[in-house]
Amino acid sequence: MNLSMLKADKTVKQQVAPSAKKRKNKETFEAYLYLLPSLIIFTVFTFFPAFFSMVVSTFRWNLPGKAMFIGLENYIYLFTDAIEAPIFWQSLGNTFYFAVGVPINLIISLLLALLLNRKIRGVGVFRTAFFLPTITSTAAISVVWLWLFHPAQYGLFNSILISLGIPIQSWLRDPLLAMPCLIAMGIWSGMGYNIIIFLAGLQSIPSTYYEAAKIDGANTFSLFRFITWPLLGPTMFYVLTVGIINSLKAFTEIDVMTQGGPLNATNTTAYYLYQNAFQFFQMGKASAIAVLLFLLMLLLTWIQFRFVDRSVHYE
Amino acid sequence: MKKSILILVIIVLLLSACGGGGSETSSGGGGSVDADGNVTLDFWYALGGDSGKAIEDLVNQFNESHPNIKVVGTYQGNYTTAMAKVYSAITGNTLPNVAQLGAAPLLGSSGAVLPVKDFLATDTSFDLEKIHPAFLQYNTAAGELWSLPFNNSVPILLYNKELFVAAGLDPEDPPEDIDELLEYAKALTVKDSNGVVTQYGLNTKDDTHWYLSTLFLENGAQIVSEDESEMLYNSPEAVAMLQTWSDWVNVDQVMPRNQHAEAQSDFLAGKLGMLMGSTSGVSGIQKDAAFRVGSAMFPMVNGVRKVPVGGGSLVIFKNDNELIRNASWEFVKFLISEQSSIYLTSQTGYIPIYKDALDWPEIESIIEDNPLRLAAINSLPYAVAIPVFSALGNSDLALQNAIEKVELGSADPQTALDEAKTSVDHAIKTQFSTPSP
């Protein structure tokens, strides 16, 4: 390679570069133009309100009164006030308690997805049946489950208990049972979505791996342990992360079924936030709760990315 | 790259700013006036179902009889949702001209509402004296009348006449006071051979604080102090009533434990003898029940009958245009007029608001047509008002929690009410009063 060739090469580059850059800029601009509609909606309905509630959380603002800047007092109040703090802590505890449903849901969904991934008769019917709760509104599901959990002897679950000779229970009206009831319903209604995601994950695993392993003499358990499990990692990680976020912001079923009761046993942070905002109209305090809930979600998601993501194998 | 993001942010900000600014047509409130002086009013209301239909009828009647004013009514969801919308409309300057809302006088402190006295000063055609004073108190906050009563209800006792007959009780002779109530409830409670209750005698709907407050007032207890700075419901008179309530559940076992959310469906299923509810729900229950429903005035305590009113009121929002203000007042006057009050009473479970309404032939004929309305309308003379104060939402919830605690046995009535009082007092002191600078 001689000097003249290098020079020539350089000139070509110089000639090409500006127009390519221009074209790239134009493409970027076009891309943003296409994104504009959703960005506007995102800004107006998500980004702006989120930012606004961070601002509001530094005010005492009891509607319909005027807002007054109080710095971090709302946060201090939530964590240290003799009467408020215990309720706030209890709501955080309830939130984590409710999230216990997520891993249970994961295990059940995975088992069902493994079954539904087999070539069995009528598999389409089963897949549809398990997915149905997902396309039903949470409010409608809650109303039906209210009836299943009816505390009198003619509630469905109580009828079953009676026929088994077991004393009837108050279910949602019993402080000890209310949360497990909500978790059970949440597992049932959240399962369908997880199963579909798992099925997609299972079917993306190439069958050649299984065939090769079988030739090497692997049994069913080994197939699952050394092929399915590691290759399902990214799916699992996604389902876990989304599941935990959804569980932290669960609201509808609590509002319809228990209103946070009995004795605050199902008063999660998300519901507590709603109570403060729309029953007491204390917007500053409610916003502070919202910001704390956001930080909690951020922290949990970060932990999952930091520690769980590491152990996930990407193909 | 960075530049294009910046441009984009600017575009987005501009677009979102246009959305807010462009829609403003008149300064200082909604409504409009055309060149001929015809006024269009925005009216928000918070009643759905049959009651919502009655409001739409009244709006139509008004529009037909007032050619220069056109009212456009919009349903805004229940009281809580509608109030949240009003609050955001105050901030966004998108208020209607008139609204029908629950706990309406609380809006007085927002500065967005016109006090009723502003209109009474120039209009002598309307006589406030004719309205039962409880409804005026219900619309007063901090000594000022901010709203006017429209749809009002009181607590009432509904009962299943078939179950009365089955229990050997006279279906035309419901209990008069809480002692009789307990006797009746015992007779109506049925157990199976294993001692499991299959039918309860008594329950209340899930706005439990309202029924407990009624018992408080009848027993001479106070809810809140005169200056609205502290709750008074841990007095012996109040504790005695929560004790009675607790006994219904824990001692006499005539009321199911913490099952108020199911009370109405149990009643409709014929599994509950007597139900404490609101007069506003009577027509719905009557429609859905497969049995003969009876109604009685809320039971007395020691010969005293007092029923705290609930329901919705009308507010007029500030507006720079005098024509719009006057039209709003005309509309409100129409909605609370005697004719409208009669119409609303005939179409819904709400009760008339006028002192002498029990003597009106129209009201008498409503009762004749539907005897179930008798107890509700007859409650009118016993109407009282619980003061409307900023921490009312906190107080209602605190009372509901106190009831839950005693029913579930986690606190005795004195402790439960002490805790309720402490928590609301604390909220008033730390959250609702202006902090010291």
Contacts between the chains, C-beta under 8 A, distances in Angstrom:
chain1	res1	chain2	res2	distance
A	25	B	1	7.8
A	25	B	4	7.1
A	28	B	1	6.4
A	28	B	4	5.7
A	29	B	4	5.5
A	32	B	4	6.0
A	32	B	5	7.7
A	32	B	8	5.1
A	36	B	8	7.3
A	36	B	11	7.1
A	36	B	12	7.5
A	39	B	8	7.2
A	39	B	12	6.1
A	40	B	12	5.7
A	40	B	15	5.8
A	40	B	16	6.8
A	43	B	12	5.2
A	43	B	16	6.1
A	44	B	16	5.2
A	44	B	19	7.3
A	48	B	16	7.2
A	60	B	431	7.2
A	60	B	435	6.6
A	62	B	390	6.6
A	62	B	431	6.5
A	62	B	432	5.9
A	63	B	87	4.5
A	63	B	110	7.7
A	64	B	86	7.9
A	64	B	87	5.8
A	64	B	90	6.2
A	64	B	106	6.7
A	64	B	107	5.5
A	64	B	109	6.0
A	64	B	110	3.3
A	64	B	112	7.2
A	65	B	109	5.5
A	65	B	110	7.1
A	65	B	390	7.9
A	68	B	434	7.2
A	68	B	435	7.2
A	70	B	435	6.5
A	73	B	435	7.8
A	77	B	430	7.0
A	81	B	426	8.0
A	81	B	430	7.1
A	82	B	426	7.8
A	83	B	422	7.0
A	83	B	423	5.3
A	83	B	426	4.9
A	83	B	427	8.0
A	84	B	426	8.0
A	146	B	261	7.8
A	150	B	262	6.2
A	151	B	256	7.0
A	151	B	259	5.1
A	151	B	262	6.5
A	152	B	256	7.1
A	152	B	259	7.2
A	152	B	262	6.9
A	152	B	266	6.5
A	152	B	271	6.6
A	153	B	196	6.1
A	153	B	198	6.2
A	154	B	269	7.7
A	154	B	271	7.2
A	168	B	196	6.9
A	170	B	257	6.8
A	170	B	258	6.9
A	170	B	259	7.3
A	173	B	257	7.1
A	173	B	258	4.5
A	173	B	259	5.5
A	173	B	261	7.7
A	174	B	258	8.0
A	175	B	408	6.4
A	175	B	410	7.8
A	261	B	258	7.9
A	261	B	401	8.0
A	261	B	404	6.1
A	262	B	258	5.5
A	262	B	404	5.4
A	262	B	408	6.2
A	263	B	401	7.4
A	263	B	404	5.7
A	263	B	405	6.6
A	263	B	408	6.3
A	263	B	410	6.1
A	264	B	401	7.7
A	275	B	397	7.4
A	278	B	80	5.9
A	278	B	84	5.7
A	279	B	80	7.3
A	279	B	393	4.8
A	279	B	397	6.5
A	280	B	391	7.8
A	280	B	393	4.8
A	280	B	394	5.5
A	280	B	397	8.0
A	280	B	427	7.6
A	281	B	83	7.8
A	281	B	87	7.0
A	281	B	393	6.8
A	282	B	431	5.9
A	285	B	431	7.1
